[in-house]
């Protein structure tokens, strides 16, 4: 099965999606929500592409390289935004995003 070949990437995608969803939810509860707007937006983008790419791999998509490139780009953008904020949920999310971006980049290397 195709997804077994990509299990480590699938694991990174899933972990990142969970971290981004948690960060998204936690950001919505912060006092200065306007300051968190870009973080919230990128959390959603990142969680969505990670979830979609995880499903696409399971379906045996022929677009692995294209999705991996897009996902890595979005994960890096989200990670860079999250690391600007001192909240623990943002720092953990940034870590997951960078790990996922690295896993995606390895697919296309």
C-alpha positions as CSV (number, residue, x, y, z in Angstrom):
1,X,0.0,0.0,0.0
2,X,1.2,3.5,-0.9
3,X,0.5,5.0,2.5
4,X,2.9,2.5,4.3
5,X,5.8,3.9,2.3
6,X,4.9,7.4,3.6
7,X,4.0,6.5,7.2
8,X,6.6,8.9,8.8
9,X,5.3,11.8,6.7
10,X,1.7,10.8,7.5
11,X,2.6,10.9,11.2
12,X,4.2,14.3,10.9
13,X,1.2,15.7,9.0
14,X,-1.2,14.4,11.6
15,X,0.8,15.7,14.5
16,X,1.0,19.1,12.8
17,X,-2.7,19.2,12.1
18,X,-3.5,18.5,15.7
19,X,-1.0,21.1,16.9
20,X,-2.4,23.7,14.5
21,X,-5.9,23.0,15.6
22,X,-5.0,23.3,19.2
23,X,-3.1,26.6,18.6
24,X,-6.0,27.9,16.6
25,X,-8.4,27.2,19.4
26,X,-6.0,28.6,22.1
27,X,-5.3,31.7,20.1
28,X,-9.0,32.5,19.9
29,X,-9.0,32.6,23.7
30,X,-6.1,35.0,24.1
31,X,-6.8,38.5,25.4
32,X,-5.4,40.4,22.4
33,X,-7.1,38.4,19.6
34,X,-6.3,41.1,17.0
35,X,-2.6,40.4,17.6
36,X,-3.2,36.7,17.0
37,X,-5.1,37.2,13.8
38,X,-2.4,36.1,11.4
39,X,-1.5,33.2,13.7
40,X,-5.1,32.0,13.7
41,X,-5.3,32.3,9.9
42,X,-2.2,30.4,9.3
43,X,-3.1,27.7,11.8
44,X,-6.3,27.1,9.8
45,X,-4.4,27.0,6.5
46,X,-1.8,24.7,7.9
47,X,-4.2,22.3,9.6
48,X,-6.3,22.1,6.4
49,X,-3.4,21.3,4.0
50,X,-1.9,18.8,6.4
51,X,-5.3,17.0,6.8
52,X,-5.8,17.0,3.1
53,X,-2.3,15.8,2.2
54,X,-2.6,13.0,4.8
55,X,-5.9,11.9,3.1
56,X,-4.4,12.3,-0.4
57,X,-1.5,10.0,0.5
58,X,-3.9,7.4,1.8
59,X,-5.7,7.6,-1.6
60,X,-2.5,7.1,-3.5
61,X,-2.4,10.6,-5.0
62,X,-0.2,11.0,-8.0
63,X,0.6,14.6,-6.8
64,X,2.8,13.7,-3.9
65,X,5.6,16.1,-4.9
66,X,3.2,19.0,-5.5
67,X,1.4,18.6,-2.3
68,X,4.6,18.1,-0.4
69,X,6.0,21.4,-1.7
70,X,2.8,23.3,-0.9
71,X,2.5,21.7,2.5
72,X,6.1,22.5,3.4
73,X,5.6,26.1,2.3
74,X,2.5,26.6,4.4
75,X,4.0,24.7,7.4
76,X,7.0,27.0,7.3
77,X,4.9,30.1,7.1
78,X,2.7,28.9,10.1
79,X,5.8,28.0,12.1
80,X,7.4,31.3,11.4
81,X,4.3,33.2,12.6
82,X,3.8,31.0,15.6
83,X,7.4,31.3,16.8
84,X,6.8,35.1,17.1
85,X,4.4,34.5,20.0
86,X,5.5,33.5,23.5
87,X,2.5,31.4,24.2
88,X,3.3,27.7,24.9
89,X,0.7,26.6,22.3
90,X,2.3,28.7,19.6
91,X,5.8,27.5,20.4
92,X,4.7,23.8,20.3
93,X,2.8,24.5,17.1
94,X,5.9,26.1,15.5
95,X,7.9,23.0,16.4
96,X,5.4,20.7,14.8
97,X,5.2,22.9,11.7
98,X,8.9,22.9,11.2
99,X,9.1,19.1,11.7
100,X,6.3,18.6,9.2
101,X,7.9,21.0,6.7
102,X,11.2,19.0,6.9
103,X,9.4,15.7,6.4
104,X,7.6,17.1,3.3
105,X,10.9,18.5,1.9
106,X,12.5,15.1,2.3
107,X,9.8,13.6,0.1
108,X,10.8,15.8,-2.8
109,X,14.6,15.8,-2.2
